[in-house]
Amino acid sequence: MSVTTYYDVVIAGAGPAGAHCARDLAGRGYDVVVLETESEEEYPAQSNKSTGGTFASMMTSFNIPDDVVMHETRSVVLESPNNHLSQTQPGFVLEFSDFKDYLVADGRQNGAEYRFDARVRDPIIEEGDVVGVRYNGNEEVYGEIVIDATGPAAPLAENLGLADLERNNHAIGIEYQFDGLTLDQTGYADLTDAMMLRLDHEYAPGGYSWIFHTGDDSAKVGVCFIQNERYREHATQDRTVDDYLQHWLDTDPRFENAERVPDSQVRGSAHIQPPGSMSTTSFMAIGDTVPSIDPVWGEGVYKCMKSARAAAMTADRCLSGTVETSARAMAVYDDLWHERVAPQQDRRQLMTRLLYLASNDRYDRLMRDLNEVSDATLSAINKGDIRKIIRLLSLGDVPLLWKYWRGM
């Protein structure tokens, strides 16, 4: 039996971005193959790198079934060391492995082909154009369009000079699921049915920690921060990310009776930086290869899915009728990304860097100020409205602004 070697679209990586892009394109009638490093028996054990917190907009936009949801939440909580902000915002904490399995199964039902145990090596280039992918040594597969959805590894995008992921912007994180948490601890926000992010340099210098309720007395608990020492100048100890999580567990009374769920460890990394070019002739980079993670709240699933949809729309446009996969034609994806995936990305990057450089005292004042503004203003701030953000600043923030500009 011969193995097909030519497709309309070749996708490297079966994470949410790659799997949804295949699902979308196969549903449009295109011949699609996905190359995934993990074996089918293990998938997605080694790539289960997301907390899986998302909102109704993602679930409805991409027809995600309720049976991949661990728990429905009712609010979002922001914590500082001595204050907090609670906002009603329905959400969902996904069972991330089930979510990824669903995307693969649904894509297959639409007609997408998957090749597991397929480690992508480099792009096949003929006369300056990308025409396929080499994997597992010298195995080859060809396509009109090639898409890199491999995350920060980015073997294809890096080979083509498109990946520019900087170490100074590299964030690392670790998470476990715990049972036995006290979610309504006196002196803290009630985290029942909530997704909570905490800004506190004692536990996450240059980043944030989180508790996502997953039902009963169980929750996903983690820590993430940028490794750059500039963002970790508030750190009091030379701790690893594991050490910071353990320190939080040891000192926060909500974890006094908590027990770690076996085999629940998740480790991940992301780059908190704006993307450069995301496409060239016959090629696009999507998901965390770009990267697509929201710089303020670290939410990646929805952004990855939207980048996959933008890539599918671009591929559909380029392959309909007369095939046109020039760099100019593929650049429609870049435009869609900035318009629909992450509008105001530069402003959100600014917000993020200022947040991570601020002190714990400033976090407390920020929570106080946010509690005093309207829901409409909060929404505008979250979207990057500069005028609303400036209103939160004071003369005392001049050193913080100077620190930011000096480090650019």
C-alpha positions as CSV (number, residue, x, y, z in Angstrom):
1,M,0.0,0.0,0.0
2,S,1.5,3.3,-1.1
3,V,1.8,6.2,1.4
4,T,0.5,9.6,0.2
5,T,3.3,12.1,0.0
6,Y,1.5,15.1,-1.5
7,Y,-1.2,17.2,0.2
8,D,-2.8,20.6,0.0
9,V,-1.6,21.5,3.5
10,V,1.1,19.9,5.7
11,I,0.9,20.9,9.4
12,A,3.7,20.2,11.9
13,G,2.4,19.8,15.4
14,A,-0.9,18.5,16.9
15,G,-1.4,21.0,19.7
16,P,-4.6,23.1,19.8
17,A,-3.4,25.3,17.0
18,G,-2.2,22.6,14.6
19,A,-5.1,20.2,15.4
20,H,-7.8,22.9,15.0
21,C,-6.2,24.2,11.8
22,A,-6.3,20.6,10.4
23,R,-9.9,20.2,11.6
24,D,-10.9,23.5,9.9
25,L,-9.1,22.9,6.6
26,A,-10.3,19.3,6.3
27,G,-13.8,20.5,7.0
28,R,-13.4,22.8,4.0
29,G,-12.5,19.9,1.8
30,Y,-8.7,20.1,1.7
31,D,-6.3,17.2,1.9
32,V,-4.4,17.8,5.2
33,V,-1.7,15.8,7.0
34,V,-0.5,16.5,10.6
35,L,2.9,15.4,11.7
36,E,3.2,14.9,15.5
37,T,6.3,14.0,17.5
38,E,4.5,12.0,20.2
39,S,3.4,8.4,19.6
40,E,-0.3,7.9,19.3
41,E,-0.4,5.8,22.4
42,E,1.2,8.5,24.5
43,Y,-0.5,11.5,23.0
44,P,-1.0,14.0,24.6
45,A,1.0,13.1,27.7
46,Q,4.2,14.9,26.8
47,S,2.5,18.0,25.3
48,N,-0.2,18.6,28.0
49,K,1.2,22.0,28.8
50,S,-1.8,24.2,29.5
51,T,-3.9,25.1,32.6
52,G,-6.9,25.0,30.2
53,G,-8.7,28.0,31.5
54,T,-10.9,29.7,28.9
55,F,-14.2,31.4,28.4
56,A,-17.5,30.9,26.7
57,S,-16.4,32.8,23.6
58,M,-13.8,30.2,22.8
59,M,-16.2,27.3,23.5
60,T,-18.9,28.6,21.2
61,S,-16.6,30.0,18.5
62,F,-15.0,26.6,18.0
63,N,-17.9,24.3,18.8
64,I,-16.1,22.7,21.8
65,P,-18.3,20.1,23.6
66,D,-19.0,20.3,27.3
67,D,-17.5,16.8,27.9
68,V,-13.9,18.1,27.7
69,V,-14.7,20.6,30.6
70,M,-13.4,19.8,34.1
71,H,-15.4,22.6,35.8
72,E,-17.4,25.6,34.9
73,T,-16.4,28.7,36.8
74,R,-18.4,31.9,37.6
75,S,-15.8,34.5,38.3
76,V,-12.2,35.8,37.7
77,V,-10.2,36.9,40.8
78,L,-7.1,39.0,40.7
79,E,-5.0,38.9,43.9
80,S,-2.2,41.0,45.3
81,P,-0.4,40.3,48.6
82,N,-3.0,42.1,50.6
83,N,-5.9,42.9,48.3
84,H,-8.0,41.4,45.6
85,L,-10.5,42.1,42.8
86,S,-13.4,39.8,42.0
87,Q,-15.4,40.0,38.8
88,T,-18.3,37.9,37.5
89,Q,-17.1,36.2,34.4
90,P,-18.3,32.8,33.4
91,G,-15.5,30.5,32.3
92,F,-14.4,26.9,31.8
93,V,-11.4,24.9,33.1
94,L,-10.7,22.3,30.4
95,E,-9.4,18.7,30.9
96,F,-6.6,19.6,28.5
97,S,-5.8,16.1,27.3
98,D,-9.4,15.4,26.5
99,F,-9.7,18.7,24.7
100,K,-6.7,17.9,22.4
101,D,-8.0,14.3,21.8
102,Y,-11.3,15.8,20.7
103,L,-9.7,18.2,18.2
104,V,-7.7,15.3,16.7
105,A,-10.7,13.0,16.6
106,D,-13.0,15.7,15.1
107,G,-10.3,16.5,12.5
108,R,-10.0,12.9,11.5
109,Q,-13.8,12.7,11.1
110,N,-13.5,15.7,8.7
111,G,-10.9,13.8,6.7
112,A,-7.5,15.0,8.2
113,E,-4.7,12.5,8.3
114,Y,-2.4,12.2,11.3
115,R,1.1,10.7,11.4
116,F,2.3,10.2,14.9
117,D,5.9,9.4,15.9
118,A,6.8,11.9,13.2
119,R,9.6,14.3,14.4
120,V,9.8,17.2,12.0
121,R,13.3,18.0,10.9
122,D,13.3,20.9,8.4
123,P,11.5,22.4,5.5
124,I,12.0,21.2,1.9
125,I,12.9,24.2,-0.2
126,E,13.0,24.2,-4.0
127,E,14.0,27.4,-5.9
128,G,13.6,29.4,-2.7
129,D,10.0,28.2,-2.0
130,V,8.8,25.9,0.8
131,V,7.4,22.8,-0.8
132,G,7.3,20.2,2.0
133,V,8.7,18.9,5.2
134,R,11.4,16.3,6.2
135,Y,10.7,14.2,9.3
136,N,12.2,11.2,11.1
137,G,15.5,11.5,9.3
138,N,14.9,11.5,5.6
139,E,11.1,10.9,5.3
140,E,9.4,13.5,3.2
141,V,5.9,14.9,2.6
142,Y,5.0,17.6,0.2
143,G,2.2,20.3,0.2
144,E,1.1,23.5,-1.5
145,I,1.2,25.1,2.0
146,V,3.3,24.2,5.1
147,I,2.3,25.3,8.6
148,D,4.5,25.2,11.7
149,A,2.5,24.6,14.8
150,T,5.3,23.1,16.9
151,G,5.3,25.8,19.6
152,P,8.6,27.4,20.9
153,A,10.7,24.6,19.2
154,A,9.8,26.1,15.8
155,P,12.1,23.9,13.7
156,L,10.5,25.1,10.4
157,A,10.0,28.8,11.2
158,E,13.5,29.0,12.7
159,N,15.1,27.4,9.6
160,L,13.3,30.0,7.5
161,G,14.5,32.9,9.6
162,L,11.0,33.7,10.9
163,A,11.4,32.5,14.6
164,D,12.9,35.2,16.8
165,L,12.0,33.9,20.3
166,E,14.3,35.8,22.7
167,R,15.6,34.3,25.9
168,N,15.0,37.5,27.8
169,N,11.3,37.1,27.2
170,H,11.2,33.4,28.1
171,A,8.7,32.4,30.8
172,I,8.6,29.1,32.5
173,G,5.9,27.5,34.6
174,I,4.8,24.5,36.6
175,E,1.4,23.4,37.8
176,Y,-0.1,20.5,39.8
177,Q,-3.7,19.6,40.7
178,F,-4.5,19.5,44.4
179,D,-7.3,18.1,46.5
180,G,-8.1,19.4,50.0
181,L,-7.8,23.2,49.3
182,T,-9.7,25.7,51.5
183,L,-11.3,27.8,48.8
184,D,-13.1,30.2,51.2
185,Q,-10.2,30.9,53.5
186,T,-10.8,33.8,55.9
187,G,-8.9,36.9,54.8
188,Y,-8.8,35.9,51.2
189,A,-11.2,36.1,48.2
190,D,-13.7,33.2,47.9
191,L,-12.3,31.1,45.1
192,T,-15.3,28.7,44.8
193,D,-16.0,28.4,41.1
194,A,-13.3,30.9,40.3
195,M,-10.1,31.3,38.2
196,M,-7.6,33.3,40.3
197,L,-4.4,35.0,39.2
198,R,-2.1,36.4,41.9
199,L,0.5,39.1,41.4
200,D,3.0,38.7,44.2
201,H,6.8,38.6,43.9
202,E,7.1,36.4,46.9
203,Y,5.7,33.6,45.0
204,A,6.3,34.5,41.3
205,P,8.9,37.3,40.8
206,G,8.3,38.8,37.3
207,G,5.2,36.7,36.7
208,Y,2.1,35.4,38.5
209,S,0.7,32.4,40.3
210,W,-2.8,30.9,40.0
211,I,-5.5,28.8,41.5
212,F,-8.2,27.5,39.1
213,H,-11.1,25.7,40.9
214,T,-11.8,22.3,39.3
215,G,-14.7,21.2,41.5
216,D,-15.3,20.2,45.1
217,D,-12.1,21.1,47.1
218,S,-9.8,20.5,44.0
219,A,-7.9,23.1,41.9
220,K,-5.1,23.5,39.5
221,V,-2.3,25.5,41.2
222,G,0.8,26.9,39.5
223,V,3.5,29.5,39.1
224,C,4.9,31.1,36.0
225,F,7.5,33.9,35.6
226,I,9.9,35.4,33.1
227,Q,13.5,34.2,33.7
228,N,15.1,37.6,32.9
229,E,16.7,38.9,36.0
230,R,15.4,42.4,35.3
231,Y,11.9,41.1,36.0
232,R,13.0,39.1,39.0
233,E,14.8,41.9,40.9
234,H,12.1,41.7,43.6
235,A,13.0,38.1,44.3
236,T,14.3,37.5,47.8
237,Q,15.7,34.1,47.2
238,D,17.5,32.3,44.4
239,R,14.7,29.8,44.0
240,T,13.8,27.6,41.0
241,V,10.2,27.6,39.7
242,D,9.6,24.4,41.7
243,D,10.9,26.1,44.8
244,Y,8.6,29.1,44.4
245,L,5.6,26.9,44.1
246,Q,6.6,24.9,47.2
247,H,7.2,28.1,49.1
248,W,3.6,29.2,48.2
249,L,2.3,25.8,49.3
250,D,4.2,26.1,52.6
251,T,3.1,29.6,53.5
252,D,-0.5,30.1,52.2
253,P,-3.1,28.7,54.7
254,R,-5.4,27.7,51.8
255,F,-3.0,24.8,51.1
256,E,-2.7,23.6,54.8
257,N,-4.6,20.4,54.1
258,A,-3.9,20.1,50.3
259,E,-2.7,16.9,48.8
260,R,-1.1,16.7,45.3
261,V,-3.0,14.6,42.8
262,P,-0.7,11.9,41.4
263,D,0.5,12.3,37.8
264,S,-0.9,15.8,37.5
265,Q,2.3,17.7,36.9
266,V,2.4,20.1,34.0
267,R,5.5,22.0,32.9
268,G,5.5,24.6,30.1
269,S,7.1,27.6,28.7
270,A,6.2,30.5,26.5
271,H,7.7,33.7,25.2
272,I,6.1,37.0,26.2
273,Q,7.0,39.1,23.3
274,P,5.4,40.6,20.1
275,P,5.6,38.5,17.0
276,G,7.7,39.4,13.9
277,S,6.8,38.1,10.5
278,M,4.6,35.0,10.6
279,S,4.6,33.9,7.0
280,T,6.5,33.7,3.8
281,T,6.0,31.9,0.4
282,S,3.8,28.8,1.0
283,F,4.4,29.0,4.7
284,M,2.7,30.1,8.0
285,A,3.6,29.9,11.7
286,I,0.7,29.6,14.1
287,G,0.0,29.1,17.8
288,D,2.9,29.4,20.3
289,T,5.4,29.2,17.4
290,V,4.4,32.9,16.8
291,P,3.9,33.3,19.9
292,S,0.2,33.8,20.4
293,I,-0.1,33.8,24.2
294,D,-1.9,36.7,25.8
295,P,0.9,38.7,27.4
296,V,-1.2,40.0,30.3
297,W,-3.1,37.0,31.6
298,G,-1.2,34.2,30.0
299,E,-4.3,32.8,28.3
300,G,-3.1,30.8,25.3
301,V,-5.8,28.3,24.2
302,Y,-8.2,30.9,22.7
303,K,-5.4,32.8,20.9
304,C,-3.9,29.6,19.5
305,M,-7.3,28.6,18.2
306,K,-7.9,32.0,16.6
307,S,-4.5,31.9,14.9
308,A,-5.3,28.5,13.5
309,R,-8.6,29.8,12.1
310,A,-6.8,32.8,10.6
311,A,-4.3,30.4,8.9
312,A,-7.1,28.2,7.6
313,M,-8.9,31.2,6.2
314,T,-5.6,32.3,4.5
315,A,-5.0,28.8,3.1
316,D,-8.5,28.6,1.8
317,R,-8.1,31.9,0.0
318,C,-4.7,30.9,-1.5
319,L,-5.9,27.4,-2.7
320,S,-9.3,28.3,-4.0
321,G,-9.4,28.5,-7.8
322,T,-5.9,29.4,-9.1
323,V,-3.3,28.4,-6.5
324,E,-1.5,31.5,-5.3
325,T,1.0,31.0,-2.4
326,S,3.3,33.9,-2.9
327,A,4.7,35.8,0.1
328,R,2.3,38.6,-0.6
329,A,-0.7,36.2,-0.7
330,M,0.4,34.4,2.5
331,A,0.8,37.8,4.3
332,V,-3.0,37.9,4.6
333,Y,-2.5,35.7,7.6
334,D,-0.3,38.3,9.3
335,D,-3.0,40.9,8.7
336,L,-5.7,38.6,10.1
337,W,-3.5,37.8,13.1
338,H,-3.1,41.5,14.1
339,E,-6.7,42.2,13.3
340,R,-8.6,39.3,14.8
341,V,-6.2,37.2,16.9
342,A,-4.4,39.8,19.0
343,P,-5.5,43.4,18.3
344,Q,-3.7,46.0,20.5
345,Q,-0.9,43.5,21.1
346,D,1.8,46.2,21.5
347,R,-0.3,47.9,24.2
348,R,-0.9,44.6,26.0
349,Q,2.9,44.0,25.9
350,L,3.4,47.4,27.5
351,M,0.8,46.6,30.3
352,T,2.6,43.3,30.9
353,R,6.0,44.7,31.3
354,L,4.9,47.4,33.6
355,L,3.0,44.9,35.7
356,Y,5.9,42.6,36.1
357,L,8.3,45.5,37.0
358,A,5.9,46.9,39.7
359,S,6.4,46.2,43.4
360,N,4.1,44.3,45.7
361,D,3.0,47.6,47.3
362,R,2.0,48.8,43.8
363,Y,0.0,45.6,43.2
364,D,-2.0,46.3,46.4
365,R,-2.7,49.9,45.2
366,L,-3.6,48.6,41.8
367,M,-6.2,46.3,43.2
368,R,-7.6,49.1,45.3
369,D,-7.9,51.4,42.3
370,L,-9.4,48.7,40.1
371,N,-12.1,48.1,42.7
372,E,-13.1,51.7,42.4
373,V,-13.6,51.9,38.7
374,S,-16.6,50.8,36.6
375,D,-16.9,47.5,34.8
376,A,-16.8,49.4,31.5
377,T,-13.5,51.0,32.5
378,L,-12.1,47.6,33.6
379,S,-13.0,46.2,30.1
380,A,-11.4,49.2,28.4
381,I,-8.2,48.8,30.5
382,N,-8.1,45.1,29.6
383,K,-8.3,45.9,25.9
384,G,-5.4,48.3,26.2
385,D,-7.1,51.7,26.3
386,I,-4.2,54.0,26.9
387,R,-6.3,56.8,28.3
388,K,-7.9,54.5,30.9
389,I,-4.5,53.0,31.8
390,I,-2.9,56.4,32.3
391,R,-5.6,57.3,34.8
392,L,-4.4,54.5,37.0
393,L,-0.9,56.0,37.1
394,S,0.4,58.5,39.7
395,L,3.6,60.5,40.3
396,G,4.8,57.6,42.4
397,D,4.9,55.5,39.2
398,V,7.6,57.7,37.6
399,P,10.5,55.4,38.8
400,L,8.6,52.4,37.4
401,L,8.1,54.1,34.0
402,W,11.8,55.1,34.0
403,K,12.8,51.5,34.7
404,Y,10.6,50.3,31.8
405,W,12.0,52.8,29.3
406,R,15.6,52.3,30.4
407,G,15.3,48.6,29.8
408,M,13.8,48.8,26.3
